[in-house]
Amino acid sequence: MHFKTHMENSTISARVELGDYANRVLGIIKIKYGLKDKSEALNKFIELYGQDILEKRATEEYVKKIITMSNNHFKKYGYKKMSLRELDKLSGV
């Protein structure tokens, strides 16, 4: 099977042995998403559920967005500290 990664735009070949259940799951994913083979189905499965195990790398655009949001927050609120009592009240504890 071939694995394509969106981040590096490269293909890695790997020989895998699938159990019956894994084979059936990939078959269903292949049909459900109209994919051409189980290699594409495995990639789709990883795309759908991989973030539960490994976070995706942030894009430069996303990092810039987060920095802008942080800067806007500090411009509006400054570096005000919150007491534990205020935090408890805010979080309903």
N, C-alpha and C positions, 0 to 999 in steps of 0.2 A: 504494500500500500504506500501511497505517497502522501506526505503531510505538507501542506503549504502554510507558511506563516505569513500573516499580513504585515508584521513588523519588519521582517527581513526580506520579504519577497523571494524566498528561496524554497526549494523543495528538498525534502529529506526522504530517502527511501528506507522503509523498514519492513521486515517480514514479521508478521504477527500471527499468532495462533489464537483463534477465537473459540470460546465455548459455545454450546448450542444456544444458550439464552442471549449472549452478546451478539451472535450471528443473527438471531431473529430480530433483536432490537435494531441493529444496523439496517436490516432489510426493511423494517417498517419506516425508519427515518428516510431511507433511500426513496421509498414509494411516496411518503407523505410530502417530501420537498422536491420530488421530481428530479432526483440526482442520478448521475449516470453510473456510479458504482459505489461500492461500500467504502472505498477510500474517501470519497466526497461525503458519504454519510458519517464516517468517523470524524471528519473535520467539522461537519455541521453539529454533531453532538458535542464536540469540544467547544465550539463557538457558543452553543447554548448553555452549557453547564460548567465550563472550565473556570469561570470567574468564581465559582464556589470554592475552588481549591487554590487558584492562583490569580491574583489581580492582573488585569491587563496593564500594559505600560501606558502612562498618560501621554497624550499628544502635546506638542508644543502649544497648540491653540487652547487646549484644556488648562494647561498650567498657567498660561497668561490670563485666562478667565478667572481662575482661582486667586491669582495674585491681585488682579483688579478688584475682585470682591473683598479681599482682605484689606486692601488699601482703603476702599470706600468705607468699610466698617470702622477702621481706625480713625478716618477723617470725621466720621459722624459721632462715634462714641469715645474716641481716644483710648487710653490704656486704663480705663476705670477698673478698679478691682471690686470684686463682689465678696461679701462675707459669707461664711458657711451658712449662717442663718438665712441670708437672702437667697442663696442657692437652694437650700431646703424648701423655702417658701415657693420659689419659682418652679421647682420640680415636684411639688406636692407632697413632700415627705414630712 
